[in-house]
Amino acid sequence: MMGTLGAAAVGAVAGSMVGNAIAGPSGDKATEAKAAEAKAAETEAAELQKKADAAKAKAEAARAAVK
């Protein structure tokens, strides 16, 4: 549960960064840098979500083995 919440929070931050990068009135290089940073954050969020999903599946398998 905590992993899913953490991944969701990272995803929300990444989405916010993308929005700021697109809407920001700064120069092109700054916008490109922010967009690259946002893309990296999105990639990290996706990786964290995969890890959270794997941990959840592992926990469910462990619970099923106990029954």
TORLO-692908 format. One record per residue: x, y, z of N, C-alpha, C in turn; residue in one letter; chain; residue number from 1. Coordinates in nm, 3 decimals, always signed. Layout:
% TORLO-692908
n.X: X; n.Y: Y; n.Z: Z; ca.X: X; ca.Y: Y; ca.Z: Z; c.X: X; c.Y: Y; c.Z: Z; rest: A; kette: A; nr: NUM $
...
***
This chain:
% TORLO-692908
n.X: +0.083; n.Y: -0.120; n.Z: +0.000; ca.X: +0.000; ca.Y: +0.000; ca.Z: +0.000; c.X: +0.086; c.Y: +0.125; c.Z: +0.000; rest: M; kette: A; nr: 1 $
n.X: +0.187; n.Y: +0.126; n.Z: +0.087; ca.X: +0.273; ca.Y: +0.244; ca.Z: +0.095; c.X: +0.350; c.Y: +0.264; c.Z: -0.034; rest: M; kette: A; nr: 2 $
n.X: +0.392; n.Y: +0.153; n.Z: -0.098; ca.X: +0.463; ca.Y: +0.165; ca.Z: -0.225; c.X: +0.375; c.Y: +0.226; c.Z: -0.331; rest: G; kette: A; nr: 3 $
n.X: +0.252; n.Y: +0.187; n.Z: -0.335; ca.X: +0.158; ca.Y: +0.241; ca.Z: -0.433; c.X: +0.136; c.Y: +0.390; c.Z: -0.408; rest: T; kette: A; nr: 4 $
n.X: +0.121; n.Y: +0.427; n.Z: -0.282; ca.X: +0.102; ca.Y: +0.569; ca.Z: -0.250; c.X: +0.226; c.Y: +0.649; c.Z: -0.285; rest: L; kette: A; nr: 5 $
n.X: +0.342; n.Y: +0.595; n.Z: -0.258; ca.X: +0.467; ca.Y: +0.663; ca.Z: -0.290; c.X: +0.483; c.Y: +0.681; c.Z: -0.440; rest: G; kette: A; nr: 6 $
n.X: +0.451; n.Y: +0.577; n.Z: -0.514; ca.X: +0.461; ca.Y: +0.586; ca.Z: -0.660; c.X: +0.360; c.Y: +0.685; c.Z: -0.716; rest: A; kette: A; nr: 7 $
n.X: +0.242; n.Y: +0.688; n.Z: -0.657; ca.X: +0.141; ca.Y: +0.784; ca.Z: -0.700; c.X: +0.187; c.Y: +0.927; c.Z: -0.672; rest: A; kette: A; nr: 8 $
n.X: +0.250; n.Y: +0.946; n.Z: -0.558; ca.X: +0.300; ca.Y: +1.079; ca.Z: -0.524; c.X: +0.409; c.Y: +1.123; c.Z: -0.620; rest: A; kette: A; nr: 9 $
n.X: +0.500; n.Y: +1.031; n.Z: -0.654; ca.X: +0.605; ca.Y: +1.063; ca.Z: -0.750; c.X: +0.544; c.Y: +1.093; c.Z: -0.886; rest: V; kette: A; nr: 10 $
n.X: +0.443; n.Y: +1.018; n.Z: -0.924; ca.X: +0.375; ca.Y: +1.042; ca.Z: -1.051; c.X: +0.309; c.Y: +1.179; c.Z: -1.054; rest: G; kette: A; nr: 11 $
n.X: +0.251; n.Y: +1.218; n.Z: -0.942; ca.X: +0.187; ca.Y: +1.350; ca.Z: -0.934; c.X: +0.290; c.Y: +1.460; c.Z: -0.948; rest: A; kette: A; nr: 12 $
n.X: +0.405; n.Y: +1.442; n.Z: -0.885; ca.X: +0.513; ca.Y: +1.540; ca.Z: -0.896; c.X: +0.562; c.Y: +1.547; c.Z: -1.039; rest: V; kette: A; nr: 13 $
n.X: +0.579; n.Y: +1.432; n.Z: -1.102; ca.X: +0.625; ca.Y: +1.429; ca.Z: -1.241; c.X: +0.525; c.Y: +1.500; c.Z: -1.332; rest: A; kette: A; nr: 14 $
n.X: +0.398; n.Y: +1.474; n.Z: -1.312; ca.X: +0.294; ca.Y: +1.540; ca.Z: -1.393; c.X: +0.295; c.Y: +1.690; c.Z: -1.373; rest: G; kette: A; nr: 15 $
n.X: +0.315; n.Y: +1.733; n.Z: -1.250; ca.X: +0.323; ca.Y: +1.875; ca.Z: -1.219; c.X: +0.443; c.Y: +1.938; c.Z: -1.288; rest: S; kette: A; nr: 16 $
n.X: +0.555; n.Y: +1.866; n.Z: -1.287; ca.X: +0.676; ca.Y: +1.918; ca.Z: -1.351; c.X: +0.656; c.Y: +1.932; c.Z: -1.502; rest: M; kette: A; nr: 17 $
n.X: +0.589; n.Y: +1.836; n.Z: -1.562; ca.X: +0.563; ca.Y: +1.844; ca.Z: -1.705; c.X: +0.476; c.Y: +1.965; c.Z: -1.736; rest: V; kette: A; nr: 18 $
n.X: +0.372; n.Y: +1.985; n.Z: -1.656; ca.X: +0.285; ca.Y: +2.100; ca.Z: -1.676; c.X: +0.360; c.Y: +2.230; c.Z: -1.661; rest: G; kette: A; nr: 19 $
n.X: +0.446; n.Y: +2.240; n.Z: -1.562; ca.X: +0.525; ca.Y: +2.361; ca.Z: -1.542; c.X: +0.623; c.Y: +2.382; c.Z: -1.656; rest: N; kette: A; nr: 20 $
n.X: +0.681; n.Y: +2.275; n.Z: -1.706; ca.X: +0.776; ca.Y: +2.287; ca.Z: -1.815; c.X: +0.707; c.Y: +2.337; c.Z: -1.942; rest: A; kette: A; nr: 21 $
n.X: +0.586; n.Y: +2.292; n.Z: -1.964; ca.X: +0.513; ca.Y: +2.333; ca.Z: -2.084; c.X: +0.462; c.Y: +2.476; c.Z: -2.070; rest: I; kette: A; nr: 22 $
n.X: +0.411; n.Y: +2.511; n.Z: -1.954; ca.X: +0.349; ca.Y: +2.642; ca.Z: -1.934; c.X: +0.448; c.Y: +2.751; c.Z: -1.894; rest: A; kette: A; nr: 23 $
n.X: +0.568; n.Y: +2.712; n.Z: -1.850; ca.X: +0.664; ca.Y: +2.810; ca.Z: -1.800; c.X: +0.705; c.Y: +2.912; c.Z: -1.904; rest: G; kette: A; nr: 24 $
n.X: +0.712; n.Y: +3.041; n.Z: -1.868; ca.X: +0.748; ca.Y: +3.147; ca.Z: -1.962; c.X: +0.900; c.Y: +3.169; c.Z: -1.973; rest: P; kette: A; nr: 25 $
n.X: +0.980; n.Y: +3.074; n.Z: -1.925; ca.X: +1.125; ca.Y: +3.089; ca.Z: -1.926; c.X: +1.181; c.Y: +3.060; c.Z: -2.065; rest: S; kette: A; nr: 26 $
n.X: +1.312; n.Y: +3.076; n.Z: -2.080; ca.X: +1.378; ca.Y: +3.056; ca.Z: -2.209; c.X: +1.371; c.Y: +2.914; c.Z: -2.256; rest: G; kette: A; nr: 27 $
n.X: +1.408; n.Y: +2.893; n.Z: -2.382; ca.X: +1.399; ca.Y: +2.760; ca.Z: -2.442; c.X: +1.487; c.Y: +2.658; c.Z: -2.371; rest: D; kette: A; nr: 28 $
n.X: +1.611; n.Y: +2.697; n.Z: -2.338; ca.X: +1.700; ca.Y: +2.602; ca.Z: -2.272; c.X: +1.646; c.Y: +2.562; c.Z: -2.135; rest: K; kette: A; nr: 29 $
n.X: +1.592; n.Y: +2.658; n.Z: -2.063; ca.X: +1.535; ca.Y: +2.627; ca.Z: -1.932; c.X: +1.414; c.Y: +2.535; c.Z: -1.947; rest: A; kette: A; nr: 30 $
n.X: +1.333; n.Y: +2.561; n.Z: -2.046; ca.X: +1.214; ca.Y: +2.479; ca.Z: -2.072; c.X: +1.256; c.Y: +2.338; c.Z: -2.110; rest: T; kette: A; nr: 31 $
n.X: +1.357; n.Y: +2.327; n.Z: -2.194; ca.X: +1.405; ca.Y: +2.195; ca.Z: -2.235; c.X: +1.462; c.Y: +2.119; c.Z: -2.115; rest: E; kette: A; nr: 32 $
n.X: +1.533; n.Y: +2.190; n.Z: -2.030; ca.X: +1.590; ca.Y: +2.126; ca.Z: -1.911; c.X: +1.479; c.Y: +2.078; c.Z: -1.818; rest: A; kette: A; nr: 33 $
n.X: +1.377; n.Y: +2.160; n.Z: -1.800; ca.X: +1.265; ca.Y: +2.120; ca.Z: -1.715; c.X: +1.190; c.Y: +2.002; c.Z: -1.775; rest: K; kette: A; nr: 34 $
n.X: +1.175; n.Y: +2.002; n.Z: -1.908; ca.X: +1.106; ca.Y: +1.892; ca.Z: -1.974; c.X: +1.186; c.Y: +1.762; c.Z: -1.959; rest: A; kette: A; nr: 35 $
n.X: +1.319; n.Y: +1.772; n.Z: -1.971; ca.X: +1.403; ca.Y: +1.654; ca.Z: -1.953; c.X: +1.396; c.Y: +1.604; c.Z: -1.810; rest: A; kette: A; nr: 36 $
n.X: +1.395; n.Y: +1.696; n.Z: -1.716; ca.X: +1.384; ca.Y: +1.659; ca.Z: -1.574; c.X: +1.250; c.Y: +1.592; c.Z: -1.548; rest: E; kette: A; nr: 37 $
n.X: +1.145; n.Y: +1.644; n.Z: -1.607; ca.X: +1.011; ca.Y: +1.587; ca.Z: -1.591; c.X: +1.005; c.Y: +1.447; c.Z: -1.652; rest: A; kette: A; nr: 38 $
n.X: +1.067; n.Y: +1.431; n.Z: -1.767; ca.X: +1.069; ca.Y: +1.300; ca.Z: -1.833; c.X: +1.141; c.Y: +1.198; c.Z: -1.745; rest: K; kette: A; nr: 39 $
n.X: +1.253; n.Y: +1.241; n.Z: -1.686; ca.X: +1.328; ca.Y: +1.152; ca.Z: -1.597; c.X: +1.243; c.Y: +1.116; c.Z: -1.475; rest: A; kette: A; nr: 40 $
n.X: +1.170; n.Y: +1.213; n.Z: -1.422; ca.X: +1.083; ca.Y: +1.187; ca.Z: -1.307; c.X: +0.971; c.Y: +1.091; c.Z: -1.344; rest: A; kette: A; nr: 41 $
n.X: +0.917; n.Y: +1.105; n.Z: -1.464; ca.X: +0.812; ca.Y: +1.014; ca.Z: -1.509; c.X: +0.866; c.Y: +0.872; c.Z: -1.521; rest: E; kette: A; nr: 42 $
n.X: +0.987; n.Y: +0.860; n.Z: -1.575; ca.X: +1.049; ca.Y: +0.729; ca.Z: -1.588; c.X: +1.072; c.Y: +0.666; c.Z: -1.452; rest: T; kette: A; nr: 43 $
n.X: +1.120; n.Y: +0.747; n.Z: -1.358; ca.X: +1.141; ca.Y: +0.698; ca.Z: -1.222; c.X: +1.009; c.Y: +0.656; c.Z: -1.158; rest: E; kette: A; nr: 44 $
n.X: +0.905; n.Y: +0.734; n.Z: -1.181; ca.X: +0.774; ca.Y: +0.700; ca.Z: -1.126; c.X: +0.723; c.Y: +0.568; c.Z: -1.183; rest: A; kette: A; nr: 45 $
n.X: +0.745; n.Y: +0.547; n.Z: -1.312; ca.X: +0.702; ca.Y: +0.421; ca.Z: -1.374; c.X: +0.779; c.Y: +0.303; c.Z: -1.314; rest: A; kette: A; nr: 46 $
n.X: +0.909; n.Y: +0.321; n.Z: -1.292; ca.X: +0.990; ca.Y: +0.215; ca.Z: -1.231; c.X: +0.943; c.Y: +0.185; c.Z: -1.089; rest: E; kette: A; nr: 47 $
n.X: +0.915; n.Y: +0.291; n.Z: -1.013; ca.X: +0.867; ca.Y: +0.272; ca.Z: -0.876; c.X: +0.732; c.Y: +0.203; c.Z: -0.875; rest: L; kette: A; nr: 48 $
n.X: +0.647; n.Y: +0.235; n.Z: -0.971; ca.X: +0.515; ca.Y: +0.170; ca.Z: -0.978; c.X: +0.531; c.Y: +0.021; c.Z: -1.007; rest: Q; kette: A; nr: 49 $
n.X: +0.625; n.Y: -0.013; n.Z: -1.097; ca.X: +0.650; ca.Y: -0.154; ca.Z: -1.127; c.X: +0.698; c.Y: -0.227; c.Z: -1.002; rest: K; kette: A; nr: 50 $
n.X: +0.789; n.Y: -0.163; n.Z: -0.927; ca.X: +0.839; ca.Y: -0.224; ca.Z: -0.804; c.X: +0.726; c.Y: -0.240; c.Z: -0.703; rest: K; kette: A; nr: 51 $
n.X: +0.640; n.Y: -0.140; n.Z: -0.693; ca.X: +0.528; ca.Y: -0.147; ca.Z: -0.599; c.X: +0.433; c.Y: -0.260; c.Z: -0.639; rest: A; kette: A; nr: 52 $
n.X: +0.406; n.Y: -0.273; n.Z: -0.769; ca.X: +0.319; ca.Y: -0.380; ca.Z: -0.817; c.X: +0.380; c.Y: -0.518; c.Z: -0.788; rest: D; kette: A; nr: 53 $
n.X: +0.513; n.Y: -0.529; n.Z: -0.809; ca.X: +0.580; ca.Y: -0.657; ca.Z: -0.783; c.X: +0.576; c.Y: -0.690; c.Z: -0.634; rest: A; kette: A; nr: 54 $
n.X: +0.597; n.Y: -0.591; n.Z: -0.549; ca.X: +0.592; ca.Y: -0.614; ca.Z: -0.405; c.X: +0.451; c.Y: -0.654; c.Z: -0.362; rest: A; kette: A; nr: 55 $
n.X: +0.352; n.Y: -0.591; n.Z: -0.421; ca.X: +0.214; ca.Y: -0.624; ca.Z: -0.387; c.X: +0.182; c.Y: -0.769; c.Z: -0.428; rest: K; kette: A; nr: 56 $
n.X: +0.228; n.Y: -0.808; n.Z: -0.547; ca.X: +0.205; ca.Y: -0.944; ca.Z: -0.593; c.X: +0.277; c.Y: -1.044; c.Z: -0.503; rest: A; kette: A; nr: 57 $
n.X: +0.398; n.Y: -1.010; n.Z: -0.460; ca.X: +0.474; ca.Y: -1.098; ca.Z: -0.372; c.X: +0.403; c.Y: -1.114; c.Z: -0.237; rest: K; kette: A; nr: 58 $
n.X: +0.351; n.Y: -1.004; n.Z: -0.185; ca.X: +0.278; ca.Y: -1.009; ca.Z: -0.058; c.X: +0.152; c.Y: -1.093; c.Z: -0.071; rest: A; kette: A; nr: 59 $
n.X: +0.081; n.Y: -1.077; n.Z: -0.181; ca.X: -0.041; ca.Y: -1.154; ca.Z: -0.202; c.X: -0.009; c.Y: -1.303; c.Z: -0.213; rest: E; kette: A; nr: 60 $
n.X: +0.103; n.Y: -1.335; n.Z: -0.281; ca.X: +0.144; ca.Y: -1.476; ca.Z: -0.294; c.X: +0.180; c.Y: -1.533; c.Z: -0.157; rest: A; kette: A; nr: 61 $
n.X: +0.247; n.Y: -1.453; n.Z: -0.076; ca.X: +0.284; ca.Y: -1.499; ca.Z: +0.058; c.X: +0.160; c.Y: -1.522; c.Z: +0.143; rest: A; kette: A; nr: 62 $
n.X: +0.063; n.Y: -1.433; n.Z: +0.131; ca.X: -0.062; ca.Y: -1.450; ca.Z: +0.207; c.X: -0.136; c.Y: -1.576; c.Z: +0.162; rest: R; kette: A; nr: 63 $
n.X: -0.136; n.Y: -1.599; n.Z: +0.030; ca.X: -0.204; ca.Y: -1.717; ca.Z: -0.024; c.X: -0.135; c.Y: -1.844; c.Z: +0.022; rest: A; kette: A; nr: 64 $
n.X: -0.004; n.Y: -1.841; n.Z: +0.037; ca.X: +0.071; ca.Y: -1.960; ca.Z: +0.080; c.X: +0.042; c.Y: -1.993; c.Z: +0.227; rest: A; kette: A; nr: 65 $
n.X: +0.009; n.Y: -1.893; n.Z: +0.305; ca.X: -0.020; ca.Y: -1.914; ca.Z: +0.447; c.X: -0.156; c.Y: -1.979; c.Z: +0.466; rest: V; kette: A; nr: 66 $
n.X: -0.249; n.Y: -1.950; n.Z: +0.379; ca.X: -0.386; ca.Y: -2.003; ca.Z: +0.393; c.X: -0.393; c.Y: -2.151; c.Z: +0.372; rest: K; kette: A; nr: 67 $
***
